Amino acid sequence: MVVVFERITMNRNIQCAHCGCRFEPNPRVKNQSCCSQKDCQRARKRKWRKAKLVSDPDYKANQRDCQRE
Ligand SMILES: [Zn+2]
């Protein structure tokens, strides 16, 4: 019974990858890893952008084009 209860709790609450607090993820957001605090959202975006720049050269080129215009 304890195991079942823990599994349910863990499914509902996940740990923020940035500040480490536990929060209930938004069901509309897939693979949510950070809570809704501004700092955490900003860190998540920065991390995502950094990974995107490394993995996707086209994205980098697009960003450069956007900034120029
Ligand atoms: Zn957080």
PDB file of the backbone (N, CA, C, O) and the ligand in Angstrom, with CONECT records:
HET     ZN  A 101       1
ATOM      1  N   MET A   1       0.833  -1.218   0.000  1.00  0.00           N
ATOM      2  CA  MET A   1       0.000   0.000   0.000  1.00  0.00           C
ATOM      3  C   MET A   1       0.857   1.253   0.000  1.00  0.00           C
ATOM      4  O   MET A   1       0.556   2.241  -0.671  1.00  0.00           O
ATOM      5  N   VAL A   2       1.931   1.182   0.771  1.00  0.00           N
ATOM      6  CA  VAL A   2       2.799   2.360   0.860  1.00  0.00           C
ATOM      7  C   VAL A   2       3.419   2.671  -0.501  1.00  0.00           C
ATOM      8  O   VAL A   2       3.527   3.825  -0.915  1.00  0.00           O
ATOM      9  N   VAL A   3       3.825   1.590  -1.184  1.00  0.00           N
ATOM     10  CA  VAL A   3       4.454   1.769  -2.494  1.00  0.00           C
ATOM     11  C   VAL A   3       3.490   2.441  -3.460  1.00  0.00           C
ATOM     12  O   VAL A   3       3.861   3.365  -4.184  1.00  0.00           O
ATOM     13  N   VAL A   4       2.253   1.968  -3.461  1.00  0.00           N
ATOM     14  CA  VAL A   4       1.240   2.543  -4.353  1.00  0.00           C
ATOM     15  C   VAL A   4       1.043   4.020  -4.038  1.00  0.00           C
ATOM     16  O   VAL A   4       0.969   4.854  -4.940  1.00  0.00           O
ATOM     17  N   PHE A   5       0.959   4.330  -2.762  1.00  0.00           N
ATOM     18  CA  PHE A   5       0.743   5.723  -2.360  1.00  0.00           C
ATOM     19  C   PHE A   5       1.899   6.601  -2.830  1.00  0.00           C
ATOM     20  O   PHE A   5       1.693   7.708  -3.329  1.00  0.00           O
ATOM     21  N   GLU A   6       3.108   6.092  -2.664  1.00  0.00           N
ATOM     22  CA  GLU A   6       4.278   6.873  -3.072  1.00  0.00           C
ATOM     23  C   GLU A   6       4.285   7.121  -4.571  1.00  0.00           C
ATOM     24  O   GLU A   6       4.640   8.204  -5.034  1.00  0.00           O
ATOM     25  N   ARG A   7       3.894   6.117  -5.309  1.00  0.00           N
ATOM     26  CA  ARG A   7       3.898   6.269  -6.761  1.00  0.00           C
ATOM     27  C   ARG A   7       2.925   7.367  -7.198  1.00  0.00           C
ATOM     28  O   ARG A   7       3.218   8.160  -8.093  1.00  0.00           O
ATOM     29  N   ILE A   8       1.781   7.391  -6.554  1.00  0.00           N
ATOM     30  CA  ILE A   8       0.783   8.412  -6.891  1.00  0.00           C
ATOM     31  C   ILE A   8       1.324   9.803  -6.561  1.00  0.00           C
ATOM     32  O   ILE A   8       1.192  10.739  -7.350  1.00  0.00           O
ATOM     33  N   THR A   9       1.928   9.920  -5.392  1.00  0.00           N
ATOM     34  CA  THR A   9       2.451  11.216  -4.980  1.00  0.00           C
ATOM     35  C   THR A   9       3.538  11.688  -5.930  1.00  0.00           C
ATOM     36  O   THR A   9       3.615  12.867  -6.276  1.00  0.00           O
ATOM     37  N   MET A  10       4.375  10.747  -6.344  1.00  0.00           N
ATOM     38  CA  MET A  10       5.473  11.130  -7.216  1.00  0.00           C
ATOM     39  C   MET A  10       4.983  11.523  -8.599  1.00  0.00           C
ATOM     40  O   MET A  10       5.574  12.381  -9.256  1.00  0.00           O
ATOM     41  N   ASN A  11       3.913  10.901  -9.032  1.00  0.00           N
ATOM     42  CA  ASN A  11       3.370  11.265 -10.323  1.00  0.00           C
ATOM     43  C   ASN A  11       2.795  12.680 -10.313  1.00  0.00           C
ATOM     44  O   ASN A  11       2.855  13.403 -11.307  1.00  0.00           O
ATOM     45  N   ARG A  12       2.242  13.049  -9.171  1.00  0.00           N
ATOM     46  CA  ARG A  12       1.602  14.367  -9.109  1.00  0.00           C
ATOM     47  C   ARG A  12       2.614  15.470  -8.853  1.00  0.00           C
ATOM     48  O   ARG A  12       2.521  16.560  -9.416  1.00  0.00           O
ATOM     49  N   ASN A  13       3.587  15.170  -7.991  1.00  0.00           N
ATOM     50  CA  ASN A  13       4.556  16.204  -7.657  1.00  0.00           C
ATOM     51  C   ASN A  13       5.931  15.845  -8.196  1.00  0.00           C
ATOM     52  O   ASN A  13       6.431  14.747  -7.952  1.00  0.00           O
ATOM     53  N   ILE A  14       6.530  16.750  -8.912  1.00  0.00           N
ATOM     54  CA  ILE A  14       7.884  16.515  -9.382  1.00  0.00           C
ATOM     55  C   ILE A  14       8.804  17.583  -8.803  1.00  0.00           C
ATOM     56  O   ILE A  14       8.364  18.645  -8.364  1.00  0.00           O
ATOM     57  N   GLN A  15      10.091  17.266  -8.816  1.00  0.00           N
ATOM     58  CA  GLN A  15      11.057  18.167  -8.205  1.00  0.00           C
ATOM     59  C   GLN A  15      11.598  19.124  -9.253  1.00  0.00           C
ATOM     60  O   GLN A  15      11.961  18.718 -10.357  1.00  0.00           O
ATOM     61  N   CYS A  16      11.646  20.375  -8.899  1.00  0.00           N
ATOM     62  CA  CYS A  16      12.148  21.388  -9.814  1.00  0.00           C
ATOM     63  C   CYS A  16      13.645  21.177 -10.037  1.00  0.00           C
ATOM     64  O   CYS A  16      14.407  21.003  -9.085  1.00  0.00           O
ATOM     65  N   ALA A  17      14.054  21.195 -11.307  1.00  0.00           N
ATOM     66  CA  ALA A  17      15.453  20.951 -11.642  1.00  0.00           C
ATOM     67  C   ALA A  17      16.322  22.146 -11.271  1.00  0.00           C
ATOM     68  O   ALA A  17      17.547  22.031 -11.219  1.00  0.00           O
ATOM     69  N   HIS A  18      15.704  23.282 -11.014  1.00  0.00           N
ATOM     70  CA  HIS A  18      16.478  24.487 -10.727  1.00  0.00           C
ATOM     71  C   HIS A  18      16.572  24.763  -9.224  1.00  0.00           C
ATOM     72  O   HIS A  18      17.671  24.833  -8.674  1.00  0.00           O
ATOM     73  N   CYS A  19      15.430  24.917  -8.562  1.00  0.00           N
ATOM     74  CA  CYS A  19      15.466  25.284  -7.141  1.00  0.00           C
ATOM     75  C   CYS A  19      15.268  24.077  -6.232  1.00  0.00           C
ATOM     76  O   CYS A  19      15.515  24.162  -5.029  1.00  0.00           O
ATOM     77  N   GLY A  20      14.823  22.943  -6.799  1.00  0.00           N
ATOM     78  CA  GLY A  20      14.717  21.725  -6.007  1.00  0.00           C
ATOM     79  C   GLY A  20      13.426  21.585  -5.229  1.00  0.00           C
ATOM     80  O   GLY A  20      13.245  20.595  -4.520  1.00  0.00           O
ATOM     81  N   CYS A  21      12.531  22.540  -5.337  1.00  0.00           N
ATOM     82  CA  CYS A  21      11.264  22.426  -4.618  1.00  0.00           C
ATOM     83  C   CYS A  21      10.345  21.443  -5.328  1.00  0.00           C
ATOM     84  O   CYS A  21      10.526  21.155  -6.511  1.00  0.00           O
ATOM     85  N   ARG A  22       9.370  20.936  -4.609  1.00  0.00           N
ATOM     86  CA  ARG A  22       8.425  20.007  -5.235  1.00  0.00           C
ATOM     87  C   ARG A  22       7.189  20.782  -5.654  1.00  0.00           C
ATOM     88  O   ARG A  22       6.698  21.642  -4.923  1.00  0.00           O
ATOM     89  N   PHE A  23       6.700  20.464  -6.833  1.00  0.00           N
ATOM     90  CA  PHE A  23       5.529  21.177  -7.322  1.00  0.00           C
ATOM     91  C   PHE A  23       4.678  20.261  -8.180  1.00  0.00           C
ATOM     92  O   PHE A  23       5.130  19.216  -8.646  1.00  0.00           O
ATOM     93  N   GLU A  24       3.454  20.672  -8.375  1.00  0.00           N
ATOM     94  CA  GLU A  24       2.540  19.904  -9.200  1.00  0.00           C
ATOM     95  C   GLU A  24       2.663  20.398 -10.637  1.00  0.00           C
ATOM     96  O   GLU A  24       2.396  21.567 -10.915  1.00  0.00           O
ATOM     97  N   PRO A  25       3.066  19.516 -11.551  1.00  0.00           N
ATOM     98  CA  PRO A  25       3.274  19.960 -12.930  1.00  0.00           C
ATOM     99  C   PRO A  25       1.976  20.295 -13.642  1.00  0.00           C
ATOM    100  O   PRO A  25       0.923  19.723 -13.360  1.00  0.00           O
ATOM    101  N   ASN A  26       2.074  21.211 -14.546  1.00  0.00           N
ATOM    102  CA  ASN A  26       0.946  21.569 -15.379  1.00  0.00           C
ATOM    103  C   ASN A  26       0.659  20.428 -16.355  1.00  0.00           C
ATOM    104  O   ASN A  26       1.541  20.043 -17.123  1.00  0.00           O
ATOM    105  N   PRO A  27      -0.546  19.886 -16.340  1.00  0.00           N
ATOM    106  CA  PRO A  27      -0.839  18.742 -17.228  1.00  0.00           C
ATOM    107  C   PRO A  27      -0.719  19.088 -18.705  1.00  0.00           C
ATOM    108  O   PRO A  27      -0.567  18.201 -19.546  1.00  0.00           O
ATOM    109  N   ARG A  28      -0.788  20.363 -19.016  1.00  0.00           N
ATOM    110  CA  ARG A  28      -0.691  20.769 -20.422  1.00  0.00           C
ATOM    111  C   ARG A  28       0.752  20.869 -20.901  1.00  0.00           C
ATOM    112  O   ARG A  28       1.017  20.911 -22.103  1.00  0.00           O
ATOM    113  N   VAL A  29       1.704  20.909 -19.925  1.00  0.00           N
ATOM    114  CA  VAL A  29       3.113  21.042 -20.298  1.00  0.00           C
ATOM    115  C   VAL A  29       3.787  19.684 -20.246  1.00  0.00           C
ATOM    116  O   VAL A  29       3.791  19.027 -19.205  1.00  0.00           O
ATOM    117  N   LYS A  30       4.355  19.264 -21.361  1.00  0.00           N
ATOM    118  CA  LYS A  30       5.030  17.976 -21.416  1.00  0.00           C
ATOM    119  C   LYS A  30       6.468  18.132 -20.936  1.00  0.00           C
ATOM    120  O   LYS A  30       7.122  19.141 -21.200  1.00  0.00           O
ATOM    121  N   ASN A  31       6.948  17.108 -20.221  1.00  0.00           N
ATOM    122  CA  ASN A  31       8.335  17.082 -19.745  1.00  0.00           C
ATOM    123  C   ASN A  31       8.685  18.330 -18.942  1.00  0.00           C
ATOM    124  O   ASN A  31       9.771  18.890 -19.089  1.00  0.00           O
ATOM    125  N   GLN A  32       7.772  18.753 -18.107  1.00  0.00           N
ATOM    126  CA  GLN A  32       8.036  19.933 -17.289  1.00  0.00           C
ATOM    127  C   GLN A  32       9.061  19.590 -16.220  1.00  0.00           C
ATOM    128  O   GLN A  32       8.887  18.628 -15.471  1.00  0.00           O
ATOM    129  N   SER A  33      10.128  20.376 -16.151  1.00  0.00           N
ATOM    130  CA  SER A  33      11.191  20.040 -15.212  1.00  0.00           C
ATOM    131  C   SER A  33      11.422  21.142 -14.187  1.00  0.00           C
ATOM    132  O   SER A  33      12.165  20.946 -13.225  1.00  0.00           O
ATOM    133  N   CYS A  34      10.798  22.294 -14.382  1.00  0.00           N
ATOM    134  CA  CYS A  34      10.990  23.407 -13.451  1.00  0.00           C
ATOM    135  C   CYS A  34       9.638  23.922 -12.973  1.00  0.00           C
ATOM    136  O   CYS A  34       8.636  23.829 -13.682  1.00  0.00           O
ATOM    137  N   CYS A  35       9.628  24.464 -11.763  1.00  0.00           N
ATOM    138  CA  CYS A  35       8.402  25.022 -11.219  1.00  0.00           C
ATOM    139  C   CYS A  35       8.097  26.361 -11.891  1.00  0.00           C
ATOM    140  O   CYS A  35       8.833  26.806 -12.772  1.00  0.00           O
ATOM    141  N   SER A  36       7.015  26.990 -11.471  1.00  0.00           N
ATOM    142  CA  SER A  36       6.542  28.170 -12.180  1.00  0.00           C
ATOM    143  C   SER A  36       7.179  29.467 -11.695  1.00  0.00           C
ATOM    144  O   SER A  36       6.810  30.548 -12.154  1.00  0.00           O
ATOM    145  N   GLN A  37       8.128  29.368 -10.774  1.00  0.00           N
ATOM    146  CA  GLN A  37       8.799  30.582 -10.316  1.00  0.00           C
ATOM    147  C   GLN A  37       9.563  31.235 -11.465  1.00  0.00           C
ATOM    148  O   GLN A  37      10.081  30.556 -12.351  1.00  0.00           O
ATOM    149  N   LYS A  38       9.623  32.554 -11.431  1.00  0.00           N
ATOM    150  CA  LYS A  38      10.236  33.290 -12.533  1.00  0.00           C
ATOM    151  C   LYS A  38      11.690  32.883 -12.743  1.00  0.00           C
ATOM    152  O   LYS A  38      12.123  32.672 -13.876  1.00  0.00           O
ATOM    153  N   ASP A  39      12.428  32.775 -11.670  1.00  0.00           N
ATOM    154  CA  ASP A  39      13.845  32.410 -11.782  1.00  0.00           C
ATOM    155  C   ASP A  39      14.019  31.059 -12.458  1.00  0.00           C
ATOM    156  O   ASP A  39      14.909  30.871 -13.288  1.00  0.00           O
ATOM    157  N   CYS A  40      13.158  30.128 -12.090  1.00  0.00           N
ATOM    158  CA  CYS A  40      13.265  28.772 -12.619  1.00  0.00           C
ATOM    159  C   CYS A  40      12.861  28.742 -14.078  1.00  0.00           C
ATOM    160  O   CYS A  40      13.484  28.048 -14.882  1.00  0.00           O
ATOM    161  N   GLN A  41      11.827  29.485 -14.427  1.00  0.00           N
ATOM    162  CA  GLN A  41      11.403  29.544 -15.820  1.00  0.00           C
ATOM    163  C   GLN A  41      12.496  30.162 -16.679  1.00  0.00           C
ATOM    164  O   GLN A  41      12.741  29.719 -17.801  1.00  0.00           O
ATOM    165  N   ARG A  42      13.147  31.183 -16.149  1.00  0.00           N
ATOM    166  CA  ARG A  42      14.207  31.861 -16.886  1.00  0.00           C
ATOM    167  C   ARG A  42      15.387  30.917 -17.077  1.00  0.00           C
ATOM    168  O   ARG A  42      15.977  30.855 -18.155  1.00  0.00           O
ATOM    169  N   ALA A  43      15.724  30.185 -16.025  1.00  0.00           N
ATOM    170  CA  ALA A  43      16.845  29.240 -16.097  1.00  0.00           C
ATOM    171  C   ALA A  43      16.536  28.137 -17.092  1.00  0.00           C
ATOM    172  O   ALA A  43      17.402  27.700 -17.850  1.00  0.00           O
ATOM    173  N   ARG A  44      15.294  27.698 -17.078  1.00  0.00           N
ATOM    174  CA  ARG A  44      14.885  26.629 -17.982  1.00  0.00           C
ATOM    175  C   ARG A  44      14.998  27.101 -19.431  1.00  0.00           C
ATOM    176  O   ARG A  44      15.495  26.371 -20.289  1.00  0.00           O
ATOM    177  N   LYS A  45      14.540  28.315 -19.698  1.00  0.00           N
ATOM    178  CA  LYS A  45      14.592  28.872 -21.042  1.00  0.00           C
ATOM    179  C   LYS A  45      16.028  29.020 -21.518  1.00  0.00           C
ATOM    180  O   LYS A  45      16.360  28.704 -22.660  1.00  0.00           O
ATOM    181  N   ARG A  46      16.872  29.509 -20.615  1.00  0.00           N
ATOM    182  CA  ARG A  46      18.272  29.739 -20.956  1.00  0.00           C
ATOM    183  C   ARG A  46      18.937  28.405 -21.314  1.00  0.00           C
ATOM    184  O   ARG A  46      19.684  28.298 -22.286  1.00  0.00           O
ATOM    185  N   LYS A  47      18.637  27.399 -20.495  1.00  0.00           N
ATOM    186  CA  LYS A  47      19.204  26.074 -20.712  1.00  0.00           C
ATOM    187  C   LYS A  47      18.717  25.511 -22.038  1.00  0.00           C
ATOM    188  O   LYS A  47      19.492  24.946 -22.809  1.00  0.00           O
ATOM    189  N   TRP A  48      17.415  25.670 -22.294  1.00  0.00           N
ATOM    190  CA  TRP A  48      16.826  25.150 -23.523  1.00  0.00           C
ATOM    191  C   TRP A  48      17.471  25.828 -24.726  1.00  0.00           C
ATOM    192  O   TRP A  48      17.816  25.168 -25.706  1.00  0.00           O
ATOM    193  N   ARG A  49      17.635  27.150 -24.650  1.00  0.00           N
ATOM    194  CA  ARG A  49      18.211  27.925 -25.753  1.00  0.00           C
ATOM    195  C   ARG A  49      19.644  27.497 -26.014  1.00  0.00           C
ATOM    196  O   ARG A  49      20.057  27.347 -27.164  1.00  0.00           O
ATOM    197  N   LYS A  50      20.397  27.302 -24.945  1.00  0.00           N
ATOM    198  CA  LYS A  50      21.788  26.895 -25.062  1.00  0.00           C
ATOM    199  C   LYS A  50      21.884  25.539 -25.759  1.00  0.00           C
ATOM    200  O   LYS A  50      22.700  25.358 -26.663  1.00  0.00           O
ATOM    201  N   ALA A  51      21.053  24.594 -25.339  1.00  0.00           N
ATOM    202  CA  ALA A  51      21.046  23.260 -25.943  1.00  0.00           C
ATOM    203  C   ALA A  51      20.608  23.342 -27.394  1.00  0.00           C
ATOM    204  O   ALA A  51      21.128  22.635 -28.258  1.00  0.00           O
ATOM    205  N   LYS A  52      19.652  24.207 -27.644  1.00  0.00           N
ATOM    206  CA  LYS A  52      19.121  24.361 -28.993  1.00  0.00           C
ATOM    207  C   LYS A  52      20.217  24.935 -29.912  1.00  0.00           C
ATOM    208  O   LYS A  52      20.380  24.484 -31.045  1.00  0.00           O
ATOM    209  N   LEU A  53      20.937  25.898 -29.427  1.00  0.00           N
ATOM    210  CA  LEU A  53      21.995  26.514 -30.234  1.00  0.00           C
ATOM    211  C   LEU A  53      23.068  25.493 -30.602  1.00  0.00           C
ATOM    212  O   LEU A  53      23.625  25.529 -31.699  1.00  0.00           O
ATOM    213  N   VAL A  54      23.349  24.585 -29.672  1.00  0.00           N
ATOM    214  CA  VAL A  54      24.380  23.572 -29.927  1.00  0.00           C
ATOM    215  C   VAL A  54      23.879  22.527 -30.915  1.00  0.00           C
ATOM    216  O   VAL A  54      24.606  22.100 -31.812  1.00  0.00           O
ATOM    217  N   SER A  55      22.612  22.118 -30.734  1.00  0.00           N
ATOM    218  CA  SER A  55      22.109  20.980 -31.514  1.00  0.00           C
ATOM    219  C   SER A  55      21.497  21.395 -32.849  1.00  0.00           C
ATOM    220  O   SER A  55      21.300  20.561 -33.732  1.00  0.00           O
ATOM    221  N   ASP A  56      21.198  22.679 -32.994  1.00  0.00           N
ATOM    222  CA  ASP A  56      20.463  23.092 -34.186  1.00  0.00           C
ATOM    223  C   ASP A  56      21.083  24.339 -34.819  1.00  0.00           C
ATOM    224  O   ASP A  56      20.727  25.456 -34.446  1.00  0.00           O
ATOM    225  N   PRO A  57      21.995  24.168 -35.758  1.00  0.00           N
ATOM    226  CA  PRO A  57      22.666  25.305 -36.397  1.00  0.00           C
ATOM    227  C   PRO A  57      21.681  26.219 -37.128  1.00  0.00           C
ATOM    228  O   PRO A  57      21.904  27.426 -37.220  1.00  0.00           O
ATOM    229  N   ASP A  58      20.606  25.652 -37.641  1.00  0.00           N
ATOM    230  CA  ASP A  58      19.610  26.458 -38.346  1.00  0.00           C
ATOM    231  C   ASP A  58      18.940  27.446 -37.402  1.00  0.00           C
ATOM    232  O   ASP A  58      18.654  28.585 -37.771  1.00  0.00           O
ATOM    233  N   TYR A  59      18.695  26.989 -36.175  1.00  0.00           N
ATOM    234  CA  TYR A  59      18.064  27.859 -35.194  1.00  0.00           C
ATOM    235  C   TYR A  59      18.956  29.059 -34.915  1.00  0.00           C
ATOM    236  O   TYR A  59      18.476  30.185 -34.781  1.00  0.00           O
ATOM    237  N   LYS A  60      20.244  28.812 -34.831  1.00  0.00           N
ATOM    238  CA  LYS A  60      21.214  29.878 -34.590  1.00  0.00           C
ATOM    239  C   LYS A  60      21.173  30.888 -35.736  1.00  0.00           C
ATOM    240  O   LYS A  60      21.173  32.098 -35.511  1.00  0.00           O
ATOM    241  N   ALA A  61      21.137  30.378 -36.959  1.00  0.00           N
ATOM    242  CA  ALA A  61      21.084  31.242 -38.133  1.00  0.00           C
ATOM    243  C   ALA A  61      19.799  32.056 -38.139  1.00  0.00           C
ATOM    244  O   ALA A  61      19.804  33.243 -38.467  1.00  0.00           O
ATOM    245  N   ASN A  62      18.703  31.411 -37.774  1.00  0.00           N
ATOM    246  CA  ASN A  62      17.420  32.113 -37.738  1.00  0.00           C
ATOM    247  C   ASN A  62      17.444  33.243 -36.729  1.00  0.00           C
ATOM    248  O   ASN A  62      16.947  34.337 -36.993  1.00  0.00           O
ATOM    249  N   GLN A  63      18.031  32.968 -35.562  1.00  0.00           N
ATOM    250  CA  GLN A  63      18.108  33.985 -34.517  1.00  0.00           C
ATOM    251  C   GLN A  63      18.898  35.186 -35.015  1.00  0.00           C
ATOM    252  O   GLN A  63      18.537  36.332 -34.746  1.00  0.00           O
ATOM    253  N   ARG A  64      19.969  34.918 -35.737  1.00  0.00           N
ATOM    254  CA  ARG A  64      20.811  35.995 -36.238  1.00  0.00           C
ATOM    255  C   ARG A  64      20.023  36.841 -37.246  1.00  0.00           C
ATOM    256  O   ARG A  64      20.102  38.069 -37.246  1.00  0.00           O
ATOM    257  N   ASP A  65      19.273  36.160 -38.090  1.00  0.00           N
ATOM    258  CA  ASP A  65      18.461  36.879 -39.078  1.00  0.00           C
ATOM    259  C   ASP A  65      17.410  37.739 -38.407  1.00  0.00           C
ATOM    260  O   ASP A  65      17.149  38.869 -38.822  1.00  0.00           O
ATOM    261  N   CYS A  66      16.807  37.184 -37.356  1.00  0.00           N
ATOM    262  CA  CYS A  66      15.749  37.926 -36.666  1.00  0.00           C
ATOM    263  C   CYS A  66      16.292  39.188 -36.023  1.00  0.00           C
ATOM    264  O   CYS A  66      15.660  40.244 -36.054  1.00  0.00           O
ATOM    265  N   GLN A  67      17.469  39.060 -35.444  1.00  0.00           N
ATOM    266  CA  GLN A  67      18.043  40.207 -34.737  1.00  0.00           C
ATOM    267  C   GLN A  67      18.425  41.318 -35.710  1.00  0.00           C
ATOM    268  O   GLN A  67      18.397  42.500 -35.370  1.00  0.00           O
ATOM    269  N   ARG A  68      18.781  40.915 -36.919  1.00  0.00           N
ATOM    270  CA  ARG A  68      19.230  41.909 -37.888  1.00  0.00           C
ATOM    271  C   ARG A  68      18.052  42.743 -38.387  1.00  0.00           C
ATOM    272  O   ARG A  68      18.183  43.931 -38.681  1.00  0.00           O
ATOM    273  N   GLU A  69      16.898  42.079 -38.473  1.00  0.00           N
ATOM    274  CA  GLU A  69      15.763  42.810 -39.029  1.00  0.00           C
ATOM    275  C   GLU A  69      14.977  43.595 -38.005  1.00  0.00           C
ATOM    276  O   GLU A  69      13.997  44.253 -38.352  1.00  0.00           O
TER     277      GLU A  69
HETATM  278 ZN    ZN A 101      11.926  26.006  -9.130  1.00  0.00          ZN2+
END
